[in-house]
Amino acid sequence: MNLLKNIGNEIISLRKSKGLSQEKLALNANIDRRYMSDIENGRRNISVEMLSKIAKALETTGSEILKVAEKE
């Protein structure tokens, strides 16, 4: 199991379900779009603070994202 990749996949799934582009999500979370791309592709070891910012922009919680990611 690659937890970072699973977190990225869950973020992608939530982002698409909300009709957001990667650029729009990055803007809403106040994160550089390239950094967001790295997170979504499992290339970044995401901090709890960063996960929280992204989760808020997706109208969810970091714990919900982790819960789904850990199940995969």
C-alpha positions as CSV (number, residue, x, y, z in Angstrom):
1,M,0.0,0.0,0.0
2,N,1.3,3.4,-0.9
3,L,-0.4,5.8,1.5
4,L,0.8,9.0,-0.2
5,K,-0.6,7.7,-3.6
6,N,-3.9,6.8,-1.9
7,I,-4.2,10.2,-0.3
8,G,-3.6,11.8,-3.7
9,N,-6.2,9.6,-5.3
10,E,-8.8,10.5,-2.7
11,I,-8.0,14.2,-3.2
12,I,-8.4,13.8,-7.0
13,S,-11.7,11.9,-6.4
14,L,-13.1,14.6,-4.1
15,R,-11.9,17.4,-6.3
16,K,-13.5,15.9,-9.4
17,S,-16.8,15.2,-7.5
18,K,-16.9,19.0,-6.7
19,G,-16.2,20.0,-10.3
20,L,-12.9,21.7,-9.4
21,S,-9.8,21.9,-11.6
22,Q,-6.5,21.2,-9.9
23,E,-5.6,24.8,-10.4
24,K,-8.9,26.0,-8.7
25,L,-8.4,23.6,-5.7
26,A,-4.8,24.8,-5.3
27,L,-6.0,28.4,-5.4
28,N,-8.7,27.7,-2.8
29,A,-6.2,25.9,-0.5
30,N,-3.6,28.6,-1.1
31,I,-1.1,26.1,-2.5
32,D,1.0,26.2,-5.6
33,R,-0.5,24.2,-8.4
34,R,2.7,22.3,-9.1
35,Y,2.8,21.3,-5.4
36,M,-0.8,20.2,-5.6
37,S,0.1,18.1,-8.6
38,D,2.9,16.4,-6.7
39,I,0.5,15.7,-3.8
40,E,-2.2,14.2,-6.1
41,N,0.5,12.0,-7.7
42,G,1.9,10.8,-4.4
43,R,5.2,12.5,-4.9
44,R,5.0,14.7,-1.7
45,N,5.0,13.7,1.9
46,I,2.1,15.9,2.8
47,S,2.0,17.5,6.2
48,V,-1.0,17.5,8.5
49,E,-1.3,21.2,8.1
50,M,-1.3,20.9,4.3
51,L,-3.8,18.1,4.4
52,S,-6.1,20.3,6.6
53,K,-5.9,23.2,4.1
54,I,-6.8,20.9,1.2
55,A,-9.6,19.2,3.1
56,K,-11.1,22.6,4.0
57,A,-11.0,23.6,0.4
58,L,-12.8,20.3,-0.4
59,E,-15.4,20.9,2.4
60,T,-14.3,17.8,4.3
61,T,-11.8,16.9,7.0
62,G,-8.2,15.6,6.8
63,S,-9.3,12.6,8.9
64,E,-11.9,11.6,6.3
65,I,-9.4,11.8,3.5
66,L,-7.0,9.6,5.6
67,K,-9.7,7.2,6.5
68,V,-10.5,6.5,2.9
69,A,-6.8,6.4,1.9
70,E,-5.9,3.9,4.6
71,K,-8.7,1.5,3.4
72,E,-7.4,1.4,-0.2
